[in-house]
Amino acid sequence: MFKVRDALIGLINLVVVASWSLLGLRFILRLFSANEANGFVEWVYRTSGEVLAPFRGIFPDSQLEGFTFDFTALFAMMVYGLIALLAIYLVNLLSPVSPKKR
């Protein structure tokens, strides 16, 4: 039987996994100074830039021996994870699971 609660939680998880994947790829590509002229790298930066937009300018990028640490991407991943946890909590709160009949 189709349950709206399960569909909402699945949608929340899908959105979070997609945003974490993009931001994680961005972090790794920036960490190793990937060639921005490459089509895939450019696509990842452009697409993840939309997800990262609300957090731009919070932290400066740190450079250490040729590696760039994108703390803004890590912070965005943390915030999106917390928002997802809150959203799942609210979905569960508003539509509690009924006890199974014996």
Biopython code that builds the backbone (N, CA, C, O; Angstrom):
import numpy as np
from Bio.PDB.StructureBuilder import StructureBuilder

atoms = [
    (1, "MET", "N", (0.836, -1.180, 0.000)),
    (1, "MET", "CA", (0.000, 0.000, 0.000)),
    (1, "MET", "C", (0.881, 1.245, 0.000)),
    (1, "MET", "O", (1.845, 1.331, 0.761)),
    (2, "PHE", "N", (0.550, 2.200, -0.850)),
    (2, "PHE", "CA", (1.314, 3.434, -0.988)),
    (2, "PHE", "C", (1.063, 4.340, 0.208)),
    (2, "PHE", "O", (-0.083, 4.582, 0.589)),
    (3, "LYS", "N", (2.133, 4.833, 0.788)),
    (3, "LYS", "CA", (2.003, 5.717, 1.927)),
    (3, "LYS", "C", (2.673, 7.048, 1.619)),
    (3, "LYS", "O", (3.828, 7.091, 1.197)),
    (4, "VAL", "N", (1.943, 8.121, 1.832)),
    (4, "VAL", "CA", (2.448, 9.464, 1.561)),
    (4, "VAL", "C", (3.674, 9.745, 2.424)),
    (4, "VAL", "O", (4.637, 10.359, 1.965)),
    (5, "ARG", "N", (3.633, 9.295, 3.669)),
    (5, "ARG", "CA", (4.739, 9.515, 4.598)),
    (5, "ARG", "C", (6.037, 8.932, 4.037)),
    (5, "ARG", "O", (7.072, 9.598, 4.035)),
    (6, "ASP", "N", (5.976, 7.697, 3.565)),
    (6, "ASP", "CA", (7.165, 7.053, 3.023)),
    (6, "ASP", "C", (7.650, 7.755, 1.756)),
    (6, "ASP", "O", (8.854, 7.879, 1.534)),
    (7, "ALA", "N", (6.718, 8.212, 0.932)),
    (7, "ALA", "CA", (7.092, 8.929, -0.290)),
    (7, "ALA", "C", (7.781, 10.247, 0.042)),
    (7, "ALA", "O", (8.768, 10.605, -0.601)),
    (8, "LEU", "N", (7.277, 10.971, 1.035)),
    (8, "LEU", "CA", (7.903, 12.231, 1.436)),
    (8, "LEU", "C", (9.307, 12.008, 1.987)),
    (8, "LEU", "O", (10.236, 12.744, 1.656)),
    (9, "ILE", "N", (9.452, 11.007, 2.814)),
    (9, "ILE", "CA", (10.778, 10.710, 3.373)),
    (9, "ILE", "C", (11.738, 10.282, 2.264)),
    (9, "ILE", "O", (12.910, 10.661, 2.277)),
    (10, "GLY", "N", (11.253, 9.503, 1.317)),
    (10, "GLY", "CA", (12.071, 9.110, 0.168)),
    (10, "GLY", "C", (12.494, 10.307, -0.664)),
    (10, "GLY", "O", (13.637, 10.375, -1.116)),
    (11, "LEU", "N", (11.587, 11.252, -0.870)),
    (11, "LEU", "CA", (11.904, 12.455, -1.630)),
    (11, "LEU", "C", (12.935, 13.312, -0.902)),
    (11, "LEU", "O", (13.866, 13.830, -1.519)),
    (12, "ILE", "N", (12.767, 13.458, 0.408)),
    (12, "ILE", "CA", (13.744, 14.218, 1.206)),
    (12, "ILE", "C", (15.117, 13.571, 1.096)),
    (12, "ILE", "O", (16.116, 14.260, 0.887)),
    (13, "ASN", "N", (15.170, 12.255, 1.235)),
    (13, "ASN", "CA", (16.444, 11.544, 1.128)),
    (13, "ASN", "C", (17.075, 11.694, -0.251)),
    (13, "ASN", "O", (18.289, 11.859, -0.369)),
    (14, "LEU", "N", (16.254, 11.636, -1.284)),
    (14, "LEU", "CA", (16.753, 11.792, -2.650)),
    (14, "LEU", "C", (17.381, 13.163, -2.858)),
    (14, "LEU", "O", (18.465, 13.273, -3.430)),
    (15, "VAL", "N", (16.705, 14.201, -2.395)),
    (15, "VAL", "CA", (17.215, 15.561, -2.551)),
    (15, "VAL", "C", (18.524, 15.744, -1.784)),
    (15, "VAL", "O", (19.467, 16.353, -2.287)),
    (16, "VAL", "N", (18.571, 15.216, -0.575)),
    (16, "VAL", "CA", (19.784, 15.365, 0.235)),
    (16, "VAL", "C", (20.951, 14.586, -0.365)),
    (16, "VAL", "O", (22.070, 15.096, -0.421)),
    (17, "VAL", "N", (20.703, 13.370, -0.809)),
    (17, "VAL", "CA", (21.783, 12.577, -1.407)),
    (17, "VAL", "C", (22.286, 13.246, -2.679)),
    (17, "VAL", "O", (23.491, 13.253, -2.931)),
    (18, "ALA", "N", (21.395, 13.804, -3.481)),
    (18, "ALA", "CA", (21.811, 14.494, -4.699)),
    (18, "ALA", "C", (22.655, 15.728, -4.365)),
    (18, "ALA", "O", (23.693, 15.955, -4.986)),
    (19, "SER", "N", (22.213, 16.519, -3.390)),
    (19, "SER", "CA", (22.982, 17.721, -3.034)),
    (19, "SER", "C", (24.310, 17.346, -2.392)),
    (19, "SER", "O", (25.331, 17.969, -2.685)),
    (20, "TRP", "N", (24.317, 16.332, -1.515)),
    (20, "TRP", "CA", (25.578, 15.890, -0.909)),
    (20, "TRP", "C", (26.539, 15.361, -1.972)),
    (20, "TRP", "O", (27.744, 15.606, -1.898)),
    (21, "SER", "N", (26.014, 14.642, -2.953)),
    (21, "SER", "CA", (26.868, 14.104, -4.012)),
    (21, "SER", "C", (27.523, 15.226, -4.802)),
    (21, "SER", "O", (28.727, 15.192, -5.058)),
    (22, "LEU", "N", (26.735, 16.216, -5.185)),
    (22, "LEU", "CA", (27.290, 17.348, -5.926)),
    (22, "LEU", "C", (28.312, 18.116, -5.094)),
    (22, "LEU", "O", (29.394, 18.445, -5.581)),
    (23, "LEU", "N", (27.971, 18.398, -3.849)),
    (23, "LEU", "CA", (28.883, 19.158, -3.003)),
    (23, "LEU", "C", (30.136, 18.349, -2.668)),
    (23, "LEU", "O", (31.231, 18.906, -2.584)),
    (24, "GLY", "N", (29.981, 17.050, -2.478)),
    (24, "GLY", "CA", (31.141, 16.197, -2.227)),
    (24, "GLY", "C", (32.076, 16.140, -3.427)),
    (24, "GLY", "O", (33.296, 16.209, -3.274)),
    (25, "LEU", "N", (31.497, 16.011, -4.631)),
    (25, "LEU", "CA", (32.312, 16.044, -5.848)),
    (25, "LEU", "C", (33.028, 17.384, -5.980)),
    (25, "LEU", "O", (34.211, 17.435, -6.319)),
    (26, "ARG", "N", (32.307, 18.459, -5.710)),
    (26, "ARG", "CA", (32.907, 19.796, -5.781)),
    (26, "ARG", "C", (34.090, 19.894, -4.815)),
    (26, "ARG", "O", (35.153, 20.397, -5.176)),
    (27, "PHE", "N", (33.897, 19.408, -3.580)),
    (27, "PHE", "CA", (34.962, 19.474, -2.590)),
    (27, "PHE", "C", (36.200, 18.718, -3.076)),
    (27, "PHE", "O", (37.316, 19.229, -2.985)),
    (28, "ILE", "N", (36.004, 17.508, -3.587)),
    (28, "ILE", "CA", (37.136, 16.689, -4.040)),
    (28, "ILE", "C", (37.818, 17.315, -5.253)),
    (28, "ILE", "O", (39.046, 17.363, -5.318)),
    (29, "LEU", "N", (37.026, 17.797, -6.214)),
    (29, "LEU", "CA", (37.614, 18.408, -7.408)),
    (29, "LEU", "C", (38.395, 19.667, -7.056)),
    (29, "LEU", "O", (39.476, 19.896, -7.599)),
    (30, "ARG", "N", (37.863, 20.480, -6.161)),
    (30, "ARG", "CA", (38.591, 21.689, -5.741)),
    (30, "ARG", "C", (39.810, 21.339, -4.910)),
    (30, "ARG", "O", (40.841, 22.005, -5.003)),
    (31, "LEU", "N", (39.698, 20.287, -4.089)),
    (31, "LEU", "CA", (40.815, 19.871, -3.246)),
    (31, "LEU", "C", (42.047, 19.560, -4.098)),
    (31, "LEU", "O", (43.168, 19.933, -3.751)),
    (32, "PHE", "N", (41.821, 18.873, -5.210)),
    (32, "PHE", "CA", (42.927, 18.475, -6.069)),
    (32, "PHE", "C", (43.102, 19.386, -7.282)),
    (32, "PHE", "O", (43.770, 19.009, -8.245)),
    (33, "SER", "N", (42.509, 20.584, -7.246)),
    (33, "SER", "CA", (42.663, 21.603, -8.298)),
    (33, "SER", "C", (42.366, 21.036, -9.684)),
    (33, "SER", "O", (43.188, 21.139, -10.594)),
    (34, "ALA", "N", (41.195, 20.441, -9.836)),
    (34, "ALA", "CA", (40.788, 19.868, -11.122)),
    (34, "ALA", "C", (40.706, 20.958, -12.182)),
    (34, "ALA", "O", (40.424, 22.117, -11.876)),
    (35, "ASN", "N", (40.951, 20.582, -13.406)),
    (35, "ASN", "CA", (40.949, 21.506, -14.542)),
    (35, "ASN", "C", (39.525, 22.005, -14.796)),
    (35, "ASN", "O", (38.650, 21.229, -15.180)),
    (36, "GLU", "N", (39.300, 23.295, -14.580)),
    (36, "GLU", "CA", (37.965, 23.865, -14.743)),
    (36, "GLU", "C", (37.517, 23.914, -16.197)),
    (36, "GLU", "O", (36.333, 24.118, -16.467)),
    (37, "ALA", "N", (38.429, 23.734, -17.130)),
    (37, "ALA", "CA", (38.069, 23.726, -18.549)),
    (37, "ALA", "C", (37.464, 22.388, -18.969)),
    (37, "ALA", "O", (36.844, 22.299, -20.029)),
    (38, "ASN", "N", (37.634, 21.358, -18.162)),
    (38, "ASN", "CA", (37.050, 20.054, -18.449)),
    (38, "ASN", "C", (35.534, 20.157, -18.336)),
    (38, "ASN", "O", (35.025, 20.790, -17.411)),
    (39, "GLY", "N", (34.817, 19.549, -19.253)),
    (39, "GLY", "CA", (33.358, 19.641, -19.294)),
    (39, "GLY", "C", (32.681, 19.123, -18.036)),
    (39, "GLY", "O", (31.756, 19.748, -17.517)),
    (40, "PHE", "N", (33.146, 17.976, -17.545)),
    (40, "PHE", "CA", (32.537, 17.393, -16.352)),
    (40, "PHE", "C", (32.786, 18.270, -15.128)),
    (40, "PHE", "O", (31.869, 18.521, -14.346)),
    (41, "VAL", "N", (34.008, 18.730, -14.965)),
    (41, "VAL", "CA", (34.360, 19.583, -13.826)),
    (41, "VAL", "C", (33.563, 20.874, -13.883)),
    (41, "VAL", "O", (33.056, 21.341, -12.863)),
    (42, "GLU", "N", (33.450, 21.450, -15.065)),
    (42, "GLU", "CA", (32.682, 22.686, -15.229)),
    (42, "GLU", "C", (31.219, 22.461, -14.876)),
    (42, "GLU", "O", (30.598, 23.306, -14.231)),
    (43, "TRP", "N", (30.660, 21.320, -15.295)),
    (43, "TRP", "CA", (29.267, 20.991, -14.971)),
    (43, "TRP", "C", (29.076, 20.839, -13.469)),
    (43, "TRP", "O", (28.102, 21.351, -12.915)),
    (44, "VAL", "N", (29.990, 20.143, -12.804)),
    (44, "VAL", "CA", (29.893, 19.957, -11.349)),
    (44, "VAL", "C", (29.946, 21.313, -10.651)),
    (44, "VAL", "O", (29.141, 21.573, -9.756)),
    (45, "TYR", "N", (30.882, 22.183, -11.044)),
    (45, "TYR", "CA", (30.997, 23.501, -10.411)),
    (45, "TYR", "C", (29.750, 24.347, -10.650)),
    (45, "TYR", "O", (29.264, 25.018, -9.740)),
    (46, "ARG", "N", (29.237, 24.312, -11.881)),
    (46, "ARG", "CA", (28.052, 25.113, -12.208)),
    (46, "ARG", "C", (26.819, 24.608, -11.458)),
    (46, "ARG", "O", (26.065, 25.397, -10.890)),
    (47, "THR", "N", (26.621, 23.299, -11.460)),
    (47, "THR", "CA", (25.446, 22.712, -10.817)),
    (47, "THR", "C", (25.516, 22.829, -9.300)),
    (47, "THR", "O", (24.528, 23.181, -8.655)),
    (48, "SER", "N", (26.664, 22.539, -8.738)),
    (48, "SER", "CA", (26.796, 22.638, -7.282)),
    (48, "SER", "C", (26.802, 24.093, -6.824)),
    (48, "SER", "O", (26.509, 24.381, -5.664)),
    (49, "GLY", "N", (27.131, 25.000, -7.719)),
    (49, "GLY", "CA", (27.103, 26.425, -7.379)),
    (49, "GLY", "C", (25.714, 26.889, -6.994)),
    (49, "GLY", "O", (25.560, 27.759, -6.136)),
    (50, "GLU", "N", (24.694, 26.309, -7.627)),
    (50, "GLU", "CA", (23.312, 26.642, -7.290)),
    (50, "GLU", "C", (22.969, 26.172, -5.877)),
    (50, "GLU", "O", (22.284, 26.875, -5.134)),
    (51, "VAL", "N", (23.443, 24.991, -5.513)),
    (51, "VAL", "CA", (23.175, 24.425, -4.194)),
    (51, "VAL", "C", (23.983, 25.165, -3.121)),
    (51, "VAL", "O", (23.555, 25.277, -1.972)),
    (52, "LEU", "N", (25.134, 25.658, -3.510)),
    (52, "LEU", "CA", (26.044, 26.322, -2.587)),
    (52, "LEU", "C", (25.737, 27.808, -2.408)),
    (52, "LEU", "O", (26.231, 28.433, -1.469)),
    (53, "ALA", "N", (24.937, 28.369, -3.288)),
    (53, "ALA", "CA", (24.691, 29.812, -3.319)),
    (53, "ALA", "C", (24.322, 30.442, -1.969)),
    (53, "ALA", "O", (24.867, 31.498, -1.647)),
    (54, "PRO", "N", (23.431, 29.855, -1.167)),
    (54, "PRO", "CA", (23.079, 30.513, 0.097)),
    (54, "PRO", "C", (24.235, 30.611, 1.100)),
    (54, "PRO", "O", (24.151, 31.361, 2.072)),
    (55, "PHE", "N", (25.291, 29.869, 0.867)),
    (55, "PHE", "CA", (26.384, 29.811, 1.833)),
    (55, "PHE", "C", (27.654, 30.515, 1.367)),
    (55, "PHE", "O", (28.656, 30.525, 2.082)),
    (56, "ARG", "N", (27.618, 31.099, 0.182)),
    (56, "ARG", "CA", (28.805, 31.767, -0.356)),
    (56, "ARG", "C", (29.261, 32.893, 0.570)),
    (56, "ARG", "O", (28.450, 33.647, 1.108)),
    (57, "GLY", "N", (30.558, 32.982, 0.739)),
    (57, "GLY", "CA", (31.135, 34.073, 1.506)),
    (57, "GLY", "C", (31.178, 33.846, 3.009)),
    (57, "GLY", "O", (31.679, 34.702, 3.737)),
    (58, "ILE", "N", (30.669, 32.721, 3.495)),
    (58, "ILE", "CA", (30.700, 32.470, 4.936)),
    (58, "ILE", "C", (32.125, 32.162, 5.378)),
    (58, "ILE", "O", (32.600, 32.709, 6.374)),
    (59, "PHE", "N", (32.807, 31.289, 4.643)),
    (59, "PHE", "CA", (34.171, 30.903, 4.989)),
    (59, "PHE", "C", (35.088, 31.165, 3.801)),
    (59, "PHE", "O", (34.688, 30.983, 2.651)),
    (60, "PRO", "N", (36.304, 31.589, 4.076)),
    (60, "PRO", "CA", (37.265, 31.705, 2.966)),
    (60, "PRO", "C", (37.821, 30.323, 2.619)),
    (60, "PRO", "O", (37.847, 29.427, 3.462)),
    (61, "ASP", "N", (38.261, 30.161, 1.384)),
    (61, "ASP", "CA", (38.928, 28.924, 0.997)),
    (61, "ASP", "C", (40.315, 28.916, 1.626)),
    (61, "ASP", "O", (40.984, 29.947, 1.695)),
    (62, "SER", "N", (40.730, 27.765, 2.075)),
    (62, "SER", "CA", (42.064, 27.632, 2.664)),
    (62, "SER", "C", (42.944, 26.846, 1.712)),
    (62, "SER", "O", (42.517, 25.845, 1.136)),
    (63, "GLN", "N", (44.176, 27.307, 1.550)),
    (63, "GLN", "CA", (45.133, 26.628, 0.689)),
    (63, "GLN", "C", (46.271, 26.094, 1.543)),
    (63, "GLN", "O", (46.801, 26.796, 2.404)),
    (64, "LEU", "N", (46.633, 24.859, 1.296)),
    (64, "LEU", "CA", (47.735, 24.244, 2.012)),
    (64, "LEU", "C", (48.507, 23.365, 1.039)),
    (64, "LEU", "O", (48.013, 22.330, 0.592)),
    (65, "GLU", "N", (49.714, 23.786, 0.719)),
    (65, "GLU", "CA", (50.609, 23.028, -0.165)),
    (65, "GLU", "C", (49.920, 22.608, -1.464)),
    (65, "GLU", "O", (50.039, 21.456, -1.882)),
    (66, "GLY", "N", (49.218, 23.513, -2.092)),
    (66, "GLY", "CA", (48.592, 23.241, -3.377)),
    (66, "GLY", "C", (47.200, 22.646, -3.309)),
    (66, "GLY", "O", (46.569, 22.457, -4.348)),
    (67, "PHE", "N", (46.701, 22.346, -2.122)),
    (67, "PHE", "CA", (45.360, 21.805, -1.959)),
    (67, "PHE", "C", (44.428, 22.924, -1.499)),
    (67, "PHE", "O", (44.795, 23.741, -0.655)),
    (68, "THR", "N", (43.221, 22.953, -2.061)),
    (68, "THR", "CA", (42.228, 23.950, -1.683)),
    (68, "THR", "C", (41.126, 23.271, -0.884)),
    (68, "THR", "O", (40.482, 22.336, -1.361)),
    (69, "PHE", "N", (40.918, 23.750, 0.333)),
    (69, "PHE", "CA", (39.865, 23.204, 1.187)),
    (69, "PHE", "C", (38.648, 24.117, 1.104)),
    (69, "PHE", "O", (38.694, 25.266, 1.543)),
    (70, "ASP", "N", (37.570, 23.605, 0.543)),
    (70, "ASP", "CA", (36.334, 24.363, 0.359)),
    (70, "ASP", "C", (35.429, 24.133, 1.571)),
    (70, "ASP", "O", (34.530, 23.292, 1.543)),
    (71, "PHE", "N", (35.686, 24.896, 2.631)),
    (71, "PHE", "CA", (34.920, 24.735, 3.860)),
    (71, "PHE", "C", (33.455, 25.124, 3.672)),
    (71, "PHE", "O", (32.589, 24.640, 4.401)),
    (72, "THR", "N", (33.175, 25.984, 2.712)),
    (72, "THR", "CA", (31.793, 26.368, 2.444)),
    (72, "THR", "C", (30.985, 25.169, 1.972)),
    (72, "THR", "O", (29.833, 25.005, 2.373)),
    (73, "ALA", "N", (31.570, 24.331, 1.128)),
    (73, "ALA", "CA", (30.872, 23.132, 0.651)),
    (73, "ALA", "C", (30.612, 22.167, 1.805)),
    (73, "ALA", "O", (29.534, 21.580, 1.897)),
    (74, "LEU", "N", (31.594, 22.005, 2.679)),
    (74, "LEU", "CA", (31.403, 21.110, 3.830)),
    (74, "LEU", "C", (30.321, 21.648, 4.766)),
    (74, "LEU", "O", (29.508, 20.885, 5.288)),
    (75, "PHE", "N", (30.318, 22.951, 4.970)),
    (75, "PHE", "CA", (29.305, 23.567, 5.827)),
    (75, "PHE", "C", (27.914, 23.403, 5.215)),
    (75, "PHE", "O", (26.952, 23.104, 5.923)),
    (76, "ALA", "N", (27.811, 23.600, 3.894)),
    (76, "ALA", "CA", (26.525, 23.433, 3.211)),
    (76, "ALA", "C", (26.021, 22.000, 3.348)),
    (76, "ALA", "O", (24.825, 21.785, 3.544)),
    (77, "MET", "N", (26.907, 21.027, 3.247)),
    (77, "MET", "CA", (26.504, 19.625, 3.411)),
    (77, "MET", "C", (25.954, 19.389, 4.813)),
    (77, "MET", "O", (24.957, 18.688, 4.988)),
    (78, "MET", "N", (26.605, 19.975, 5.803)),
    (78, "MET", "CA", (26.146, 19.817, 7.179)),
    (78, "MET", "C", (24.770, 20.459, 7.375)),
    (78, "MET", "O", (23.889, 19.861, 7.992)),
    (79, "VAL", "N", (24.586, 21.666, 6.855)),
    (79, "VAL", "CA", (23.304, 22.359, 7.016)),
    (79, "VAL", "C", (22.191, 21.618, 6.295)),
    (79, "VAL", "O", (21.102, 21.459, 6.846)),
    (80, "TYR", "N", (22.444, 21.160, 5.067)),
    (80, "TYR", "CA", (21.414, 20.415, 4.345)),
    (80, "TYR", "C", (21.066, 19.108, 5.058)),
    (80, "TYR", "O", (19.910, 18.685, 5.042)),
    (81, "GLY", "N", (22.039, 18.477, 5.673)),
    (81, "GLY", "CA", (21.769, 17.269, 6.450)),
    (81, "GLY", "C", (20.885, 17.560, 7.653)),
    (81, "GLY", "O", (19.957, 16.804, 7.942)),
    (82, "LEU", "N", (21.168, 18.652, 8.354)),
    (82, "LEU", "CA", (20.350, 19.034, 9.509)),
    (82, "LEU", "C", (18.926, 19.406, 9.089)),
    (82, "LEU", "O", (17.960, 19.068, 9.773)),
    (83, "ILE", "N", (18.807, 20.100, 7.965)),
    (83, "ILE", "CA", (17.471, 20.451, 7.457)),
    (83, "ILE", "C", (16.699, 19.185, 7.102)),
    (83, "ILE", "O", (15.501, 19.088, 7.371)),
    (84, "ALA", "N", (17.383, 18.217, 6.498)),
    (84, "ALA", "CA", (16.728, 16.949, 6.144)),
    (84, "ALA", "C", (16.266, 16.210, 7.393)),
    (84, "ALA", "O", (15.159, 15.672, 7.420)),
    (85, "LEU", "N", (17.105, 16.178, 8.427)),
    (85, "LEU", "CA", (16.705, 15.523, 9.677)),
    (85, "LEU", "C", (15.473, 16.190, 10.273)),
    (85, "LEU", "O", (14.562, 15.512, 10.748)),
    (86, "LEU", "N", (15.447, 17.509, 10.249)),
    (86, "LEU", "CA", (14.294, 18.245, 10.762)),
    (86, "LEU", "C", (13.051, 17.956, 9.926)),
    (86, "LEU", "O", (11.969, 17.749, 10.476)),
    (87, "ALA", "N", (13.198, 17.941, 8.608)),
    (87, "ALA", "CA", (12.057, 17.671, 7.730)),
    (87, "ALA", "C", (11.513, 16.262, 7.951)),
    (87, "ALA", "O", (10.298, 16.070, 7.986)),
    (88, "ILE", "N", (12.388, 15.283, 8.098)),
    (88, "ILE", "CA", (11.944, 13.904, 8.345)),
    (88, "ILE", "C", (11.264, 13.813, 9.703)),
    (88, "ILE", "O", (10.258, 13.119, 9.850)),
    (89, "TYR", "N", (11.804, 14.505, 10.688)),
    (89, "TYR", "CA", (11.172, 14.524, 12.012)),
    (89, "TYR", "C", (9.764, 15.105, 11.919)),
    (89, "TYR", "O", (8.832, 14.564, 12.515)),
    (90, "LEU", "N", (9.597, 16.206, 11.172)),
    (90, "LEU", "CA", (8.275, 16.824, 11.029)),
    (90, "LEU", "C", (7.305, 15.913, 10.285)),
    (90, "LEU", "O", (6.132, 15.826, 10.649)),
    (91, "VAL", "N", (7.787, 15.234, 9.245)),
    (91, "VAL", "CA", (6.924, 14.298, 8.512)),
    (91, "VAL", "C", (6.467, 13.185, 9.447)),
    (91, "VAL", "O", (5.292, 12.818, 9.441)),
    (92, "ASN", "N", (7.378, 12.645, 10.246)),
    (92, "ASN", "CA", (7.013, 11.593, 11.190)),
    (92, "ASN", "C", (6.084, 12.109, 12.276)),
    (92, "ASN", "O", (5.193, 11.388, 12.724)),
    (93, "LEU", "N", (6.281, 13.335, 12.697)),
    (93, "LEU", "CA", (5.438, 13.929, 13.726)),
    (93, "LEU", "C", (4.011, 14.157, 13.219)),
    (93, "LEU", "O", (3.043, 13.936, 13.947)),
    (94, "LEU", "N", (3.893, 14.595, 11.979)),
    (94, "LEU", "CA", (2.581, 14.903, 11.407)),
    (94, "LEU", "C", (1.845, 13.667, 10.896)),
    (94, "LEU", "O", (0.626, 13.699, 10.724)),
    (95, "SER", "N", (2.570, 12.588, 10.655)),
    (95, "SER", "CA", (1.900, 11.372, 10.189)),
    (95, "SER", "C", (2.494, 10.165, 10.906)),
    (95, "SER", "O", (3.284, 9.417, 10.331)),
    (96, "PRO", "N", (2.108, 9.985, 12.160)),
    (96, "PRO", "CA", (2.659, 8.872, 12.934)),
    (96, "PRO", "C", (2.290, 7.524, 12.338)),
    (96, "PRO", "O", (1.247, 7.365, 11.704)),
    (97, "VAL", "N", (3.154, 6.581, 12.554)),
    (97, "VAL", "CA", (2.922, 5.218, 12.055)),
    (97, "VAL", "C", (1.917, 4.561, 12.976)),
    (97, "VAL", "O", (2.083, 4.561, 14.196)),
    (98, "SER", "N", (0.867, 3.998, 12.383)),
    (98, "SER", "CA", (-0.125, 3.311, 13.196)),
    (98, "SER", "C", (0.387, 1.944, 13.605)),
    (98, "SER", "O", (1.094, 1.293, 12.836)),
    (99, "PRO", "N", (0.038, 1.494, 14.819)),
    (99, "PRO", "CA", (0.511, 0.168, 15.250)),
    (99, "PRO", "C", (-0.095, -0.920, 14.368)),
    (99, "PRO", "O", (-1.233, -0.819, 13.910)),
    (100, "LYS", "N", (0.703, -1.962, 14.146)),
    (100, "LYS", "CA", (0.230, -3.070, 13.301)),
    (100, "LYS", "C", (-0.814, -3.878, 14.043)),
    (100, "LYS", "O", (-0.742, -4.091, 15.253)),
    (101, "LYS", "N", (-1.791, -4.318, 13.261)),
    (101, "LYS", "CA", (-2.842, -5.158, 13.845)),
    (101, "LYS", "C", (-2.330, -6.581, 13.957)),
    (101, "LYS", "O", (-1.581, -7.056, 13.103)),
    (102, "ARG", "N", (-2.745, -7.256, 15.023)),
    (102, "ARG", "CA", (-2.291, -8.635, 15.229)),
    (102, "ARG", "C", (-3.281, -9.620, 14.696)),
    (102, "ARG", "O", (-3.060, -10.828, 14.785)),
]
sb = StructureBuilder()
sb.init_structure("model")
sb.init_model(0)
sb.init_chain("A")
sb.init_seg("    ")
for serial, (resi, resn, name, xyz) in enumerate(atoms, 1):
    if name == "N":
        sb.init_residue(resn, " ", resi, " ")
    sb.init_atom(name, np.array(xyz, "f"), 0.0, 1.0, " ", f" {name:<3s}", serial, name[0])
structure = sb.get_structure()
